Amino acid sequence: MSSDKGAAALRRTRAADRGSALASLSEGLAHALRNPLTGISSGVEFLGRQMARDPVQQENVAAVLHEVRRLNGLLEDLVRITHPPRLDLRPVALEAALQELAREAATRFPEVRLEARCEPRVGRPRLDASQVRGALRELLSNAAQAAPPGSTVSLSAALEPPGAEQADLGDPLLRVDVVDRGPGVPPPVRQARFEPFRTTRPGAKGLGLYIAHDIAARHGGELRLADEAGGGTRATLYLPWEIGDDDGD
């Protein structure tokens, strides 16, 4: 058991070192590229005004501006994921939060059914409500997009009984599952684990799993993915469970 904990601590140390290096790199890239991108955008907009009567050139100008905005967005995403906000741990009415997330996802993805449930003894754990909601929002979005039309995506929270599988994370643990009946974890995602900017969906940024994994890790927990028996994916957030006694969220 102690060797498992030591290996887990070593993994976290190495991850922290890589995160620190990536943070420095992203900050330098953002600083170096933002001004040139702003200049390119201004120049292209100026050219666009000179070619206002040429619809073909207007299309070309719009395409260039779209790519500039996309690059700016990627820079912002990179800085955001490498400079995450500090945790604000407060008691969270988790059951209400899960129901709210399910209603929100049902509005965004009306082609699937969303259901949420929370074990009563979960109570009001101390979490950063905003960031955990963000992680679950990303997982729900992935699940809903993978789920076949008419199928159910479930969101559930419970206390995890002590067990060897997650012993390295401590005890007790809060377990939050997002389950879909889609095709399962694609091999490229399984191989890449939770690396940023890896995706199998055209047009997607590939940040959802990374963001959820990072939020779990900064809480002292973990995100795990598994194939469901009979088809589908189970994304599980394991988070330290501690009950708070102030007003909270």
Backbone as CSV, one residue per row, in Angstrom:
resi,resn,N_x,N_y,N_z,CA_x,CA_y,CA_z,C_x,C_y,C_z
1,MET,0.827,-1.206,0.000,0.000,0.000,0.000,0.864,1.260,0.000
2,SER,1.978,1.243,0.795,2.833,2.421,0.875,3.530,2.673,-0.453
3,SER,3.898,1.585,-1.175,4.528,1.769,-2.481,3.558,2.413,-3.466
4,ASP,2.265,2.046,-3.370,1.250,2.673,-4.229,1.163,4.166,-3.953
5,LYS,1.161,4.533,-2.671,1.082,5.955,-2.314,2.334,6.700,-2.772
6,GLY,3.512,6.045,-2.639,4.746,6.688,-3.084,4.761,6.908,-4.576
7,ALA,4.268,5.912,-5.343,4.210,6.059,-6.797,3.245,7.164,-7.191
8,ALA,2.111,7.237,-6.477,1.133,8.287,-6.767,1.717,9.663,-6.478
9,ALA,2.464,9.775,-5.366,3.086,11.061,-5.025,4.110,11.465,-6.074
10,LEU,4.885,10.478,-6.574,5.874,10.766,-7.608,5.196,11.230,-8.892
11,ARG,4.077,10.580,-9.259,3.347,10.997,-10.456,2.863,12.435,-10.315
12,ARG,2.363,12.769,-9.122,1.854,14.135,-8.925,2.984,15.156,-8.980
13,THR,4.164,14.793,-8.425,5.305,15.707,-8.469,5.740,15.959,-9.900
14,ARG,5.828,14.889,-10.681,6.222,15.052,-12.086,5.190,15.858,-12.856
15,ALA,3.923,15.618,-12.567,2.862,16.387,-13.236,2.954,17.860,-12.874
16,ALA,3.279,18.149,-11.602,3.414,19.544,-11.173,4.579,20.212,-11.883
17,ASP,5.695,19.480,-12.061,6.853,20.037,-12.764,6.511,20.334,-14.211
18,ARG,5.818,19.385,-14.852,5.425,19.620,-16.245,4.459,20.792,-16.343
19,GLY,3.540,20.893,-15.378,2.579,21.988,-15.377,3.255,23.334,-15.233
20,SER,4.275,23.403,-14.371,5.000,24.655,-14.173,5.719,25.075,-15.453
21,ALA,6.342,24.103,-16.115,7.043,24.416,-17.366,6.057,24.868,-18.440
22,LEU,4.918,24.196,-18.520,3.912,24.554,-19.517,3.331,25.933,-19.238
23,ALA,3.160,26.280,-17.965,2.644,27.599,-17.609,3.587,28.695,-18.080
24,SER,4.889,28.490,-17.850,5.875,29.485,-18.286,5.893,29.600,-19.805
25,LEU,5.831,28.450,-20.479,5.844,28.457,-21.940,4.615,29.158,-22.490
26,SER,3.448,28.866,-21.946,2.216,29.461,-22.471,2.204,30.971,-22.259
27,GLU,2.687,31.412,-21.106,2.720,32.850,-20.843,3.636,33.550,-21.832
28,GLY,4.809,32.941,-22.118,5.733,33.527,-23.075,5.155,33.548,-24.485
29,LEU,4.494,32.463,-24.886,3.886,32.413,-26.206,2.791,33.462,-26.359
30,ALA,1.950,33.569,-25.330,0.862,34.545,-25.396,1.415,35.954,-25.553
31,HIS,2.456,36.265,-24.794,3.056,37.599,-24.863,3.675,37.842,-26.238
32,ALA,4.342,36.812,-26.793,5.045,36.979,-28.065,4.092,37.054,-29.257
33,LEU,2.947,36.389,-29.169,2.073,36.266,-30.336,0.886,37.225,-30.337
34,ARG,0.488,37.724,-29.167,-0.716,38.541,-29.116,-0.577,39.821,-29.950
35,ASN,0.516,40.549,-29.784,0.687,41.808,-30.525,0.731,41.583,-32.032
36,PRO,1.510,40.599,-32.538,1.467,40.354,-33.990,0.073,39.982,-34.490
37,LEU,-0.659,39.178,-33.734,-2.002,38.805,-34.164,-2.929,40.009,-34.205
38,THR,-2.771,40.912,-33.228,-3.575,42.136,-33.240,-3.245,42.977,-34.464
39,GLY,-1.949,43.063,-34.788,-1.537,43.815,-35.969,-2.070,43.208,-37.257
40,ILE,-2.018,41.892,-37.362,-2.552,41.206,-38.545,-4.047,41.472,-38.681
41,SER,-4.759,41.372,-37.563,-6.205,41.593,-37.587,-6.531,43.010,-38.056
42,SER,-5.805,44.009,-37.514,-6.064,45.401,-37.895,-5.759,45.624,-39.374
43,GLY,-4.652,45.033,-39.828,-4.275,45.194,-41.235,-5.288,44.568,-42.176
44,VAL,-5.763,43.387,-41.838,-6.735,42.701,-42.687,-8.063,43.463,-42.693
45,GLU,-8.468,43.992,-41.538,-9.705,44.779,-41.499,-9.585,46.022,-42.378
46,PHE,-8.403,46.651,-42.365,-8.174,47.825,-43.224,-8.304,47.434,-44.698
47,LEU,-7.663,46.311,-45.069,-7.764,45.857,-46.454,-9.211,45.544,-46.821
48,GLY,-9.945,44.968,-45.864,-11.342,44.645,-46.109,-12.162,45.875,-46.442
49,ARG,-11.874,46.971,-45.765,-12.618,48.213,-46.045,-12.285,48.745,-47.445
50,GLN,-11.031,48.518,-47.890,-10.650,48.973,-49.231,-11.296,48.117,-50.328
51,MET,-11.679,46.900,-49.953,-12.253,45.968,-50.940,-13.730,45.723,-50.675
52,ALA,-14.389,46.712,-50.143,-15.774,46.534,-49.704,-16.707,46.140,-50.835
53,ARG,-16.362,46.485,-52.066,-17.260,46.208,-53.197,-16.935,44.889,-53.903
54,ASP,-15.967,44.157,-53.402,-15.567,42.892,-54.033,-15.967,41.732,-53.124
55,PRO,-17.084,41.061,-53.431,-17.566,40.010,-52.534,-16.584,38.859,-52.370
56,VAL,-15.816,38.534,-53.411,-14.848,37.434,-53.310,-13.762,37.789,-52.304
57,GLN,-13.240,39.003,-52.417,-12.201,39.435,-51.476,-12.754,39.585,-50.059
58,GLN,-14.003,39.968,-49.939,-14.620,40.057,-48.622,-14.667,38.678,-47.954
59,GLU,-14.936,37.644,-48.753,-14.915,36.276,-48.219,-13.520,35.906,-47.742
60,ASN,-12.513,36.273,-48.516,-11.133,35.984,-48.136,-10.758,36.707,-46.843
61,VAL,-11.158,37.970,-46.747,-10.882,38.756,-45.542,-11.557,38.112,-44.330
62,ALA,-12.815,37.705,-44.500,-13.548,37.077,-43.398,-12.877,35.782,-42.953
63,ALA,-12.351,35.011,-43.923,-11.681,33.753,-43.580,-10.408,34.016,-42.785
64,VAL,-9.643,35.021,-43.178,-8.407,35.338,-42.449,-8.729,35.812,-41.040
65,LEU,-9.742,36.693,-40.905,-10.118,37.192,-39.588,-10.614,36.061,-38.693
66,HIS,-11.328,35.106,-39.291,-11.793,33.944,-38.517,-10.609,33.170,-37.956
67,GLU,-9.577,32.969,-38.767,-8.404,32.225,-38.308,-7.642,33.000,-37.244
68,VAL,-7.568,34.312,-37.382,-6.898,35.130,-36.365,-7.636,35.025,-35.033
69,ARG,-8.980,35.108,-35.092,-9.766,34.977,-33.861,-9.596,33.591,-33.253
70,ARG,-9.505,32.563,-34.118,-9.316,31.204,-33.617,-7.974,31.073,-32.892
71,LEU,-6.932,31.662,-33.473,-5.614,31.603,-32.841,-5.608,32.358,-31.513
72,ASN,-6.277,33.519,-31.493,-6.383,34.258,-30.227,-7.116,33.437,-29.172
73,GLY,-8.185,32.743,-29.603,-8.924,31.895,-28.675,-8.075,30.770,-28.127
74,LEU,-7.248,30.159,-28.985,-6.367,29.094,-28.523,-5.347,29.613,-27.514
75,LEU,-4.825,30.802,-27.759,-3.889,31.396,-26.799,-4.569,31.627,-25.452
76,GLU,-5.796,32.154,-25.491,-6.527,32.393,-24.246,-6.791,31.084,-23.504
77,ASP,-7.158,30.037,-24.263,-7.389,28.731,-23.642,-6.113,28.196,-23.004
78,LEU,-4.998,28.353,-23.702,-3.728,27.847,-23.189,-3.350,28.544,-21.889
79,VAL,-3.503,29.861,-21.862,-3.187,30.592,-20.636,-4.160,30.218,-19.524
80,ARG,-5.428,30.036,-19.877,-6.437,29.700,-18.855,-6.157,28.349,-18.207
81,ILE,-5.771,27.350,-19.004,-5.570,26.031,-18.417,-4.237,25.912,-17.692
82,THR,-3.281,26.791,-18.013,-1.994,26.725,-17.317,-1.914,27.698,-16.147
83,HIS,-2.907,28.577,-16.007,-2.968,29.501,-14.875,-4.357,29.410,-14.247
84,PRO,-4.701,28.239,-13.711,-6.056,28.055,-13.162,-6.270,28.892,-11.911
85,PRO,-7.526,29.268,-11.636,-7.806,30.042,-10.415,-7.609,29.197,-9.166
86,ARG,-7.351,29.863,-8.064,-7.220,29.165,-6.783,-8.556,28.545,-6.393
87,LEU,-8.475,27.472,-5.632,-9.693,26.831,-5.155,-10.338,27.656,-4.048
88,ASP,-11.645,27.759,-4.111,-12.428,28.412,-3.062,-13.344,27.344,-2.462
89,LEU,-12.870,26.652,-1.434,-13.582,25.500,-0.884,-14.655,25.952,0.105
90,ARG,-15.900,25.590,-0.217,-17.038,25.909,0.643,-18.036,24.764,0.568
91,PRO,-18.891,24.626,1.560,-19.930,23.590,1.478,-20.846,23.826,0.272
92,VAL,-21.115,22.764,-0.456,-21.900,22.857,-1.682,-23.147,21.981,-1.557
93,ALA,-24.301,22.549,-1.890,-25.528,21.758,-1.963,-25.449,20.935,-3.243
94,LEU,-24.792,19.776,-3.147,-24.417,19.041,-4.347,-25.624,18.518,-5.115
95,GLU,-26.629,18.030,-4.422,-27.793,17.486,-5.121,-28.448,18.556,-5.995
96,ALA,-28.619,19.753,-5.443,-29.214,20.841,-6.222,-28.323,21.216,-7.405
97,ALA,-27.003,21.196,-7.184,-26.078,21.530,-8.262,-26.160,20.508,-9.395
98,LEU,-26.265,19.225,-9.062,-26.361,18.193,-10.101,-27.663,18.310,-10.883
99,GLN,-28.762,18.575,-10.189,-30.034,18.749,-10.880,-29.985,19.940,-11.835
100,GLU,-29.358,21.011,-11.386,-29.235,22.200,-12.228,-28.398,21.906,-13.473
101,LEU,-27.279,21.178,-13.288,-26.431,20.827,-14.419,-27.177,19.937,-15.417
102,ALA,-27.973,19.006,-14.905,-28.741,18.121,-15.788,-29.770,18.920,-16.592
103,ARG,-30.442,19.874,-15.945,-31.425,20.700,-16.665,-30.737,21.531,-17.744
104,GLU,-29.596,22.075,-17.402,-28.846,22.884,-18.365,-28.423,22.037,-19.565
105,ALA,-27.900,20.827,-19.296,-27.464,19.944,-20.381,-28.648,19.498,-21.231
106,ALA,-29.807,19.263,-20.600,-30.993,18.855,-21.347,-31.419,19.938,-22.332
107,THR,-31.230,21.192,-21.974,-31.554,22.298,-22.875,-30.581,22.341,-24.051
108,ARG,-29.315,22.091,-23.764,-28.298,22.143,-24.813,-28.343,20.922,-25.726
109,PHE,-28.747,19.776,-25.165,-28.732,18.520,-25.928,-30.096,17.838,-25.824
110,PRO,-31.113,18.389,-26.479,-32.474,17.857,-26.335,-32.663,16.469,-26.947
111,GLU,-31.696,16.004,-27.735,-31.851,14.704,-28.383,-31.556,13.533,-27.429
112,VAL,-31.031,13.802,-26.233,-30.800,12.736,-25.250,-31.534,13.069,-23.958
113,ARG,-31.753,12.047,-23.130,-32.378,12.252,-21.817,-31.289,12.429,-20.766
114,LEU,-31.495,13.364,-19.886,-30.547,13.619,-18.802,-31.205,13.284,-17.478
115,GLU,-30.501,12.567,-16.621,-31.024,12.292,-15.284,-29.909,12.514,-14.265
116,ALA,-30.289,12.977,-13.084,-29.323,13.253,-12.027,-29.848,12.720,-10.702
117,ARG,-28.955,12.185,-9.908,-29.325,11.713,-8.573,-28.115,11.854,-7.651
118,CYS,-28.409,11.991,-6.372,-27.355,12.190,-5.383,-27.710,11.411,-4.121
119,GLU,-26.789,10.587,-3.671,-26.993,9.828,-2.437,-27.156,10.795,-1.270
120,PRO,-28.207,10.648,-0.449,-28.463,11.625,0.623,-27.286,11.841,1.568
121,ARG,-26.523,10.791,1.880,-25.454,10.959,2.860,-24.260,11.742,2.327
122,VAL,-24.288,12.092,1.030,-23.228,12.957,0.492,-23.244,14.307,1.197
123,GLY,-24.442,14.801,1.527,-24.561,16.056,2.270,-24.053,17.253,1.489
124,ARG,-23.335,18.132,2.199,-22.800,19.358,1.602,-21.269,19.331,1.698
125,PRO,-20.611,18.653,0.748,-19.148,18.550,0.810,-18.471,19.884,0.506
126,ARG,-17.265,20.036,1.033,-16.484,21.250,0.778,-15.763,21.114,-0.561
127,LEU,-16.185,21.928,-1.520,-15.628,21.906,-2.866,-15.579,23.334,-3.399
128,ASP,-14.858,23.520,-4.478,-14.990,24.771,-5.223,-16.157,24.572,-6.178
129,ALA,-17.307,25.120,-5.825,-18.542,24.843,-6.569,-18.420,25.220,-8.036
130,SER,-17.855,26.395,-8.311,-17.783,26.862,-9.687,-16.904,25.946,-10.529
131,GLN,-15.760,25.554,-9.984,-14.837,24.740,-10.774,-15.340,23.308,-10.941
132,VAL,-15.935,22.736,-9.905,-16.484,21.380,-10.037,-17.641,21.386,-11.030
133,ARG,-18.477,22.418,-10.989,-19.536,22.535,-12.003,-18.928,22.577,-13.403
134,GLY,-17.833,23.332,-13.539,-17.173,23.413,-14.840,-16.684,22.056,-15.315
135,ALA,-16.098,21.282,-14.407,-15.611,19.948,-14.768,-16.771,19.055,-15.199
136,LEU,-17.846,19.061,-14.439,-18.995,18.216,-14.759,-19.688,18.687,-16.033
137,ARG,-19.691,19.981,-16.263,-20.273,20.507,-17.508,-19.511,19.962,-18.722
138,GLU,-18.179,19.923,-18.608,-17.369,19.379,-19.698,-17.660,17.894,-19.899
139,LEU,-17.756,17.133,-18.812,-18.012,15.696,-18.916,-19.406,15.425,-19.478
140,LEU,-20.389,16.209,-19.049,-21.745,16.048,-19.579,-21.802,16.373,-21.064
141,SER,-21.089,17.394,-21.461,-21.071,17.772,-22.871,-20.473,16.648,-23.714
142,ASN,-19.351,16.083,-23.260,-18.736,14.963,-23.978,-19.698,13.781,-24.060
143,ALA,-20.340,13.465,-22.926,-21.232,12.312,-22.869,-22.438,12.497,-23.779
144,ALA,-23.033,13.695,-23.745,-24.224,13.947,-24.558,-23.918,13.900,-26.045
145,GLN,-22.730,14.370,-26.424,-22.356,14.340,-27.839,-22.025,12.926,-28.313
146,ALA,-21.589,12.060,-27.382,-21.280,10.682,-27.747,-22.506,9.781,-27.711
147,ALA,-23.532,10.175,-26.944,-24.688,9.305,-26.712,-25.586,9.228,-27.949
148,PRO,-26.132,8.062,-28.240,-27.084,7.943,-29.351,-28.365,8.727,-29.047
149,PRO,-29.028,9.283,-30.052,-30.296,9.992,-29.822,-31.304,9.097,-29.115
150,GLY,-31.986,9.672,-28.124,-32.988,8.935,-27.373,-32.449,8.156,-26.197
151,SER,-31.130,8.054,-26.075,-30.543,7.332,-24.946,-30.430,8.252,-23.735
152,THR,-30.001,7.694,-22.609,-29.928,8.439,-21.355,-28.473,8.688,-20.956
153,VAL,-28.210,9.909,-20.536,-26.930,10.260,-19.910,-27.217,10.494,-18.435
154,SER,-26.515,9.798,-17.567,-26.779,9.922,-16.134,-25.635,10.612,-15.412
155,LEU,-26.012,11.384,-14.409,-25.082,12.101,-13.543,-25.432,11.718,-12.115
156,SER,-24.486,11.144,-11.384,-24.800,10.667,-10.041,-23.632,10.901,-9.095
157,ALA,-23.963,11.073,-7.810,-22.944,11.276,-6.779,-23.224,10.355,-5.610
158,ALA,-22.165,9.793,-5.045,-22.282,8.886,-3.906,-20.964,8.874,-3.165
159,LEU,-20.993,8.359,-1.938,-19.755,8.145,-1.202,-19.180,6.802,-1.610
160,GLU,-17.889,6.787,-1.860,-17.221,5.573,-2.305,-16.729,4.788,-1.100
161,PRO,-17.120,3.527,-0.975,-16.612,2.716,0.118,-15.114,2.484,-0.037
162,PRO,-14.389,2.267,1.056,-12.944,2.024,0.959,-12.650,0.860,0.024
163,GLY,-11.612,1.010,-0.811,-11.262,-0.058,-1.745,-9.879,0.163,-2.307
164,ALA,-9.252,-0.912,-2.758,-7.871,-0.847,-3.226,-7.725,-0.015,-4.492
165,GLU,-8.784,0.004,-5.327,-8.671,0.663,-6.622,-8.321,2.138,-6.502
166,GLN,-8.866,2.820,-5.510,-8.596,4.251,-5.344,-7.972,4.541,-3.985
167,ALA,-7.282,3.547,-3.405,-6.702,3.720,-2.076,-5.673,4.838,-2.038
168,ASP,-4.999,5.091,-3.162,-3.956,6.117,-3.182,-4.531,7.522,-3.061
169,LEU,-5.849,7.684,-3.211,-6.466,9.008,-3.134,-6.928,9.362,-1.731
170,GLY,-6.863,8.412,-0.813,-7.310,8.693,0.554,-8.733,8.214,0.775
171,ASP,-9.254,8.546,1.960,-10.561,8.038,2.361,-11.118,8.975,3.430
172,PRO,-12.389,9.342,3.402,-13.421,8.918,2.443,-13.369,9.717,1.147
173,LEU,-14.064,9.186,0.140,-14.072,9.812,-1.174,-15.499,10.062,-1.644
174,LEU,-15.651,11.183,-2.327,-16.885,11.463,-3.055,-16.674,10.998,-4.487
175,ARG,-17.648,10.266,-5.001,-17.568,9.763,-6.372,-18.706,10.373,-7.178
176,VAL,-18.355,11.030,-8.286,-19.364,11.602,-9.179,-19.180,10.971,-10.552
177,ASP,-20.222,10.283,-11.031,-20.161,9.562,-12.305,-20.993,10.243,-13.375
178,VAL,-20.450,10.286,-14.580,-21.195,10.682,-15.780,-21.143,9.493,-16.732
179,VAL,-22.299,8.930,-17.062,-22.352,7.693,-17.850,-23.180,7.912,-19.109
180,ASP,-22.632,7.479,-20.238,-23.384,7.526,-21.496,-23.396,6.140,-22.125
181,ARG,-24.216,5.985,-23.170,-24.315,4.719,-23.898,-23.773,4.867,-25.316
182,GLY,-22.732,5.661,-25.439,-22.120,5.875,-26.749,-21.168,4.758,-27.134
183,PRO,-20.233,5.034,-28.056,-19.340,3.994,-28.587,-18.166,3.644,-27.675
184,GLY,-18.049,4.275,-26.532,-16.915,4.002,-25.651,-15.788,4.992,-25.872
185,VAL,-14.708,4.834,-25.122,-13.581,5.759,-25.210,-12.801,5.477,-26.488
186,PRO,-12.692,6.460,-27.405,-11.951,6.224,-28.645,-10.482,5.913,-28.349
187,PRO,-9.858,5.009,-29.111,-8.451,4.663,-28.862,-7.510,5.864,-28.797
188,PRO,-7.640,6.894,-29.683,-6.718,8.039,-29.561,-6.842,8.755,-28.219
189,VAL,-8.092,8.855,-27.698,-8.297,9.508,-26.396,-7.735,8.631,-25.283
190,ARG,-7.940,7.323,-25.389,-7.426,6.409,-24.370,-5.903,6.486,-24.310
191,GLN,-5.272,6.563,-25.494,-3.820,6.606,-25.544,-3.282,7.937,-25.026
192,ALA,-3.957,9.035,-25.386,-3.486,10.361,-24.984,-3.822,10.688,-23.543
193,ARG,-4.727,9.896,-22.938,-5.180,10.155,-21.569,-5.818,11.541,-21.504
194,PHE,-5.234,12.435,-20.692,-5.874,13.731,-20.485,-5.009,14.875,-21.004
195,GLU,-4.314,14.631,-22.107,-3.498,15.681,-22.697,-4.398,16.737,-23.328
196,PRO,-4.031,18.019,-23.203,-4.855,19.064,-23.831,-4.731,19.054,-25.348
197,PHE,-5.767,19.574,-25.990,-5.816,19.752,-27.443,-5.784,18.421,-28.196
198,ARG,-6.249,17.346,-27.554,-6.408,16.056,-28.233,-7.901,15.772,-28.350
199,THR,-8.371,15.556,-29.563,-9.792,15.302,-29.756,-10.006,14.473,-31.010
200,THR,-11.114,13.746,-31.063,-11.498,13.009,-32.266,-12.674,13.675,-32.965
201,ARG,-13.189,14.784,-32.407,-14.355,15.457,-33.000,-13.920,16.663,-33.823
202,PRO,-14.330,16.739,-35.077,-13.983,17.895,-35.906,-14.488,19.188,-35.269
203,GLY,-13.619,20.197,-35.232,-14.010,21.493,-34.697,-13.890,21.624,-33.192
204,ALA,-13.683,20.515,-32.480,-13.551,20.577,-31.022,-12.123,20.969,-30.641
205,LYS,-11.988,21.580,-29.462,-10.673,22.028,-29.023,-9.895,20.948,-28.278
206,GLY,-10.570,19.939,-27.765,-9.869,18.891,-27.043,-9.412,19.305,-25.666
207,LEU,-10.195,20.157,-25.004,-9.811,20.635,-23.668,-10.709,20.104,-22.553
208,GLY,-11.871,19.532,-22.897,-12.841,19.160,-21.871,-12.294,18.199,-20.839
209,LEU,-11.713,17.090,-21.298,-11.178,16.095,-20.363,-9.994,16.648,-19.582
210,TYR,-9.162,17.439,-20.253,-8.020,18.033,-19.550,-8.489,18.942,-18.430
211,ILE,-9.478,19.787,-18.723,-9.986,20.715,-17.711,-10.571,19.950,-16.524
212,ALA,-11.397,18.932,-16.807,-12.003,18.155,-15.727,-10.945,17.435,-14.906
213,HIS,-9.950,16.856,-15.582,-8.865,16.157,-14.888,-8.082,17.110,-13.994
214,ASP,-7.804,18.310,-14.518,-7.029,19.288,-13.758,-7.789,19.758,-12.516
215,ILE,-9.086,20.002,-12.664,-9.893,20.451,-11.521,-9.934,19.368,-10.451
216,ALA,-10.093,18.109,-10.863,-10.086,17.012,-9.900,-8.735,16.931,-9.189
217,ALA,-7.643,17.033,-9.950,-6.306,16.911,-9.366,-6.031,18.029,-8.370
218,ARG,-6.479,19.252,-8.685,-6.219,20.366,-7.767,-7.058,20.271,-6.495
219,HIS,-8.126,19.483,-6.537,-8.896,19.179,-5.317,-8.260,18.046,-4.518
220,GLY,-7.222,17.414,-5.084,-6.631,16.252,-4.443,-7.276,14.956,-4.873
221,GLY,-8.000,14.998,-5.986,-8.691,13.814,-6.479,-8.193,13.393,-7.841
222,GLU,-9.092,12.793,-8.623,-8.677,12.227,-9.902,-9.895,12.026,-10.791
223,LEU,-9.657,12.080,-12.096,-10.671,11.724,-13.086,-10.257,10.404,-13.713
224,ARG,-11.200,9.465,-13.805,-10.917,8.185,-14.441,-11.995,7.888,-15.482
225,LEU,-11.571,7.268,-16.583,-12.481,6.880,-17.657,-12.503,5.360,-17.762
226,ALA,-13.670,4.810,-18.017,-13.797,3.362,-18.183,-14.914,3.063,-19.164
227,ASP,-14.745,1.960,-19.905,-15.817,1.489,-20.773,-16.895,0.836,-19.918
228,GLU,-18.152,1.091,-20.282,-19.281,0.488,-19.586,-19.611,-0.871,-20.191
229,ALA,-19.986,-1.810,-19.352,-20.457,-3.095,-19.859,-21.710,-2.860,-20.707
230,GLY,-21.732,-3.425,-21.885,-22.873,-3.226,-22.768,-22.743,-2.007,-23.651
231,GLY,-21.625,-1.286,-23.549,-21.392,-0.124,-24.402,-21.537,1.190,-23.669
232,GLY,-20.670,2.133,-23.988,-20.733,3.440,-23.352,-19.483,3.728,-22.531
233,THR,-19.481,4.888,-21.922,-18.334,5.366,-21.154,-18.784,5.837,-19.783
234,ARG,-17.984,5.544,-18.784,-18.186,6.065,-17.433,-16.997,6.972,-17.103
235,ALA,-17.288,8.257,-16.919,-16.278,9.209,-16.452,-16.533,9.451,-14.969
236,THR,-15.521,9.204,-14.150,-15.689,9.291,-12.699,-14.743,10.314,-12.106
237,LEU,-15.324,11.284,-11.400,-14.536,12.216,-10.598,-14.465,11.678,-9.175
238,TYR,-13.263,11.405,-8.711,-13.046,11.067,-7.300,-12.537,12.327,-6.607
239,LEU,-13.223,12.748,-5.549,-12.860,13.963,-4.833,-12.843,13.688,-3.331
240,PRO,-11.900,14.298,-2.608,-11.919,14.144,-1.145,-13.259,14.624,-0.584
241,TRP,-13.784,13.884,0.369,-15.095,14.218,0.947,-14.919,14.761,2.345
242,GLU,-15.340,16.000,2.495,-15.303,16.658,3.807,-16.550,17.519,3.926
243,ILE,-17.291,17.332,5.011,-18.508,18.095,5.203,-18.184,19.436,5.849
244,GLY,-18.770,20.503,5.301,-18.578,21.835,5.864,-19.738,22.223,6.772
245,ASP,-19.550,23.302,7.528,-20.594,23.696,8.465,-20.992,25.169,8.337
246,ASP,-20.520,25.857,7.261,-20.961,27.250,7.064,-22.012,27.294,5.979
247,ASP,-22.423,28.481,5.600,-23.553,28.616,4.677,-23.261,28.038,3.304
248,GLY,-22.061,28.369,2.760,-21.646,27.796,1.499,-22.529,28.168,0.335
249,ASP,-22.545,27.256,-0.653,-23.253,27.503,-1.930,-24.644,26.899,-1.892
